């Protein structure tokens, strides 16, 4: 597959890094030759210096025979125009664009039939907002990911001393929770993957990823750690696109306070919010946090555009009594450094959220969802089974008959409205949605081939 990535910033660079290991033909376009040079020194890719909206630049990059264009520059307008040029002049089959401004996203007719020729719209703000909301719904979780329209979720949680399952074999989970369908998809211990079997003993500090229906998540989490109290009070630092969107979503169900240091932005946000309280000030101001009872805050979300402000305000909030801290961090190196530290419970990366959405449209074999796990080290994939026993490697076969690559696990099957855990004797039927956990992302191509349908697949 030949892919053009427009924009070599954090998102574009991360997309290139994720795809280059899968042997795609990748060209990156950017106006900054220094960034392109740094990227080319690290990755086996082509680079082109120039404006991504210019036909001559796209032609030099190979747009005439490209299968896909991924426009992720920092400018919505550049991304949209580049897709228009690619469609009109080069008939590019798939066009993906990052669009952030609500002024555009609030006008769906812009992107509908007869509108701008963009096949997939990606809004990092929307993706991050949905992600943070799931974390708030399940306090104590490291990751909460939706599959099959929310019918089943993959949850990552750190095991703690005192959890009923800690120190016991994994098989005890079924004894502790009879009648509750749950499947442990993977365990990470001291940074390394441990294959989950019935005899695996759960240790404190293990990162356990399990699959369950939303209604059962809280019960499963109680086996691994002491349950957190339900969330009531939330404080949000930053009134930008993400902070404002999150406050709008949460203010009907929780007591929400939002801190914004820019007076004009604070005024605009206060006019849009109905129940949330908007405070003018600095989220890293200790006196302000104490004055607003930070010690009684259940969740502190630091969502400004500045990584250092987010990290410092989060550390301060945690040390002054906030129960759970969620921090938005753009730089991947900072995410790895801060995730799970004593002062930051969950580090959220907009790049990882965006990459997952992009990858879902690049994967072959009818892969409909892709999520990066453990800062990109592993992946969770949702794939749809098509065909029959003669045209598919999956349909009509028991799970233990499917030639999965090493490190891959089928965690659950969604069949209509029914959620089935991925036990070895379940036979896959057409149109089943399979949730797979892949420890080694380099095996993605093998998963894709499994789900491709064709009369000659035996050859």
N, C-alpha and C positions, 0 to 999 in steps of 0.2 A: 504494500500500500504506500502510495506517495502522498506525503502530508506536508503542507506549508503551514508553518507557525508564524503568525504575524505578531511581533512583540517579543523581546527577549528579556522582559522584566522577570519578577519573581514567579509569576504564574507561567509565562511562556517558557522560561528556563526549566521550571519544574516539570512541565508537560514534556519538553524535549528529553529531559533526564529519564522520565518514566517510560517513554516510548522507545528510546534508542536501544535499550536492552532487548527489545522485542523485534529487532531487525527491520524496522520500518525505514523507508527512504525519507529522511527528514531534512527540510530546509527551513532555516529561521531567518526572518527579515526584521531589521530594526534600523533606526536612524543613527544609533550609537555604535561606531566601529569598535570601541574599546570593550564594551559588553559582549559584542559578538566574538571578538578575539578570545576573550576569557572563556566563553562558552565552547568555542571550537577547540581550545586546548584541552578541555575536559572530556568532550564528547565527539564521537565520529559522526559529524553532521556537516552539511553545507550551510554557509551563511551568505546573506546578501545585504549590503548596506543601501538603505534608501527608504523613501516614504511608501508605506504599505498600500496607499490608495492609488499610486501611480501605475497605470497599465504597463509602462516599460519596466518598472521594478518587479512587478508580479510576473511579467514574461521572463525576465532574467532568472527569477526564482524557480521557473518551471511550471507556472500556473496552467499552461496549455494542456498538460497531461496529468495534472494533479487530481487525486481522488478526493481530497479533502483540504479545506482551508480552515484553520482555527485562528480567529482574530481575537487576540487577548492583549492588545496594547492598552495603555492607560487612558485612551480617549474613546469614549463611546462612539463619537462621530467617525473617527478613523475606522473603527471596527465595522460599523454599518456600511460606510461607503466602500470599503474594501470588499465586502461580501457582494455589494451591488455590482462592482466592477468585475469581480470573478464570475458572477452569474451571467452578466450581459456579454462580456467579451470572450470568456474562456469556457463557459458552460460547466463550471465546476460542479460535480454531483452533490457534494455535501459541504455545507457552509455553517460553521459554528461561530457565534459571536458572543463576547462578553459585553453585556449592557448593564450599567449600574444605576443610572439616573431613573428615579421613580417617574419623572416627567415623561420618559419614553415608555417605561414598562406599564404605566397606567393607561396606555393607549393601545390596546391589543390589535386594533385594526391596522396599526402600522406594520404589523408582522404577519397578518393574515393573508388570505388569498388576494392577490393583486397589490399587496404591500411590499415591503422590503424583502428581498429573496434570502431570508435567513432561515435555515432549517431547524437550528437548535439555538435557543436563547439561554445564556447562562448568567445568572445574577448571584454573585458571591454573597451579597447582603442577604438575599432571601435564603440561600443555602445555610449560611452561618446562623441566621435567626432560628430556622427550624431545628438546627442541630442543638443550639443552646437551650431551646424550649424542651427538647427531649431530655437533656441532662437535668433540667430543673424538675421535670416530672418524676425523675428517678434519682434523687440525691444519693451520692455515693458511687454512682457509675462513672467509669472512665470514658466509655463510648456507648452510645445507644443509636442503632442504625435500623432503619425501616426497610422491610422487603414486602413484596406482593401487596403494595398499597396499604401497608401498615398492619396486615394480618399477622405478621410474625416479625420479631425483632431480634437482632444480635446485640448482646450486651456484654461489655467488658467491665470486670470488677476486680479489685484487689482483695485477696483473702486476708483476714485479720485473725489474730488470736481471739478465741472466744466464739468464733463461728462454729456451729454444730458439725459442719463437714470438715473443718480444718483438723488435720491429724488422722483423718479417716480415709478409707478407700472411696473412690468415686462411685462405686456401685452402691454405696450407702445412700446416695441421693435418692434413688428410687424407693428405698425403704422409708426414708424420712418423708417423702412427698408422694405417696401412692395416688395414682389417678391424675397427677399433673404432668403433662407431656413436656419434657425438657431434654435438651441434648447439649453436652459440653463439646464445643467444636475444637477448642485449642487451649493449651495452657502454656504460658511463658514463665520460666523460672530463671531469675538472674539474667534476663535478656535472651535466653535460649528457649526454643520450642521444645515442649515435652509432649509426645504423642499421648492423647488421653485414652486410657483403657479402664476397664472396671477395676483393675488392681492398682491404678495410679493413686498414690496418697497425696492429698492436697496439703501443701505447706503454707504457713503464713508468708505473706508478701507475693505469693503466686498471682499472676494476672490470668484470670479465668474468663474465657469468652464462651458464653452459652446462648442457645437459641430457645426462645419460648414465645408464647402468645403474650400480648401486652398485659392482659389481666393477671398473668402468673409471674411477672418479672419480680415484683416486690417479694413474693414468697420465696423465689429462688435466691434472691440476693440475701435474704435473712439466713440462709444456710452458710453463707461465706463471710458474713460480717454483721456487726450490730446495725440494725436498721436505723437510718436517720429519721428524725421527726419530719412530718410533711412540711413543705415550704409555705410560709405565710408572707414574710417580709423580704423584699428584693431591692437592692440598690444597684443602679446602673451608672457607671462612669462613662460619659461621652454621649452627646446628643446628635451624633452624625447619623448616617443612613442606617447603620446596624443598630445603634442604641435606640434611636427613635422608633424604628420598626419593632424592635423587641418590646419596648414599653407599650406600644399600641396593642400588641398581641397579649400582653400579660396583665394590663391594668384592670381588666374586668374580673380577674380571678384572684389577684394578689394585691398586697399593699406595696406599691412601687414608688420609689424615689429615684429621680434622675439628676445627676450632677453635670453641668455644662459650664465651662469657663468663659466662653464667648457670649457677651451680652445679647447680641442680635440673634444668634442661633438659639440661645436659651429662650428668648421671647417667642420666636417662631415655633419652637417645639412645645412650649407651654400652651400655645393657641391650638395646637393639633391634638394634644392629649386632653382627655376629659376628667380622669380620676387620678392619674399619677401626679405626684408633686415634683415640680422642676426647681432645682436649686442652682443659683448662680455661684460658682466657685470652683476651686481646684480640688480634684478628687484625691490628690496627694497631700492635702492640707489636713494634718492630724487633728487640729482643733475642730475643723468642720465635721470630720467623721465622728469624733466623739460627741459633738453637739447633736448630731443626727442619730445617735444611739447605734453606732456600728456594732456594738457588742450584742445587740438584739437582732441583728440582720442575719437571715438564714442563708441568703445567696448574694454575694457581691460579684457583679459582672463588670470587668474593666474592658471597655470596647472603643477606646479612642483610636485615632490614627497613628499614635506614637507608641511604639513597642516599649520604650523605656518608661514612659508615664504609666502604661498599663501594668508593667511588672512592679514598679515601685509602689503604685497605689494598691495593688493587690497584696503585696507583702505587708504593707502598713495595715490594710484592712484585716488581714488574717491575724496579725499579731495583736490587734486591738479587739479581737473577739468575733469577727465574722465566721459563721459556721462553715461555709463552703465558698471557695473562690474560683471563678472561671475567668480566664485571662485570654484576650485576643492577642496573638503574636504572629507577625508577618514573616519574620526571618526564621527560616528552618533551623538554623543553629541554635537560636534562642528557644525554640519549641523543645528540642531535645534536651536542652540544659535545664529548663524549668519544669517540664512535665513531671508531676508526681513529687515535686520538692516539698519541703516542710511547709512552705508558705503558699504554694499554688497547687490546688487540687487538680484542675484540668486546664491544659493549655490548648486553645483552639486555633487551628491554622486555616485561614481562608484559602490558602493555596491548595491544601489537601482536599478541602471540600470541593473546590472548583475542579481539581484534577479528576476526582471520582466521577463527576458529572460528564467531563469530557471523555474519559475512558469508556464510559457506558456506550458511547456512540461510535467508538473506534473498534471495540471488540467485535469479532465475527461470531457466527453461530447463534444469533438471537440472544445475546447477553443484554439484559435490560437494566441491570444495576451493577455498579462497581464502587466499592468503598476501599480506601486505603486504611490499613490498620497499623498500629504501632509505628506511627510516623513514616509510613510507606514501606515498611519491611514485609508486610503481608497484605493480602487482599481478601475481601469478602465479595462474592459474585452471585448474582441472581441470573439464572439462565432458564429458558423455556425449552422443553422437549417437544420436538415435532416429528412427524413421520410415523413409521411403524417398525416392527422388528427387522424388516428387510432393508429399510432405507436409513435406519438410525442405529448408532452404537449404544444408545441409551434406552429408547422406548422398548417395552416388552421384556426388560431384563431386571433381575433383582439387583439391588445395590452392590452386593458382593460379586456380581458378574461384570460390573462396569469397570473397564481398565483405567481407573483413576491414576494420575501421576503420583509419585511419592510426595507425601506432605499435603495431599488434597483430601478433604473430608466433605461428604454430603451431610449437612446438618439437619435440614428439614425439607419437606416437600409440601407445597401448597397446592391443593387440588380443589378448585372451586372455592368454597368457603371453608373447607376442611384443612387443618394444619396437621401434618404427620411428621413425627420425628424420623430422622434418617437411619432406621434400623436396617440391618443387613438383608433381611428377607422381604423388604418392600419392593414390589414390582412397579417400575416407572410406566406411567400411562401418557398418551399424547396430551399436550398442553399443560402438563404438570410444570409448576415453577419450582426449580431446585435452588436451594441456598447452599453455596459451597464456600468453604474456608480454604484458602490457599496460603500455606506458609511460605513457599518459594514463588515469588511473583514471576520468575523466569519460566515457570511452567504454564503460564497463561495460554500460550498458543496450543498446548496439548488439550486444555479444557475447551478451547474454541473448536478444535477439530472434532472433539467428542460430540458436540452439539450441532455440527453441520450435517445437513441431510443430503443424501445423494444415492443414486442407484449403484454407484461404483465404489462405495466406501470400503468394501472388503479388499480392494486392490491395493 
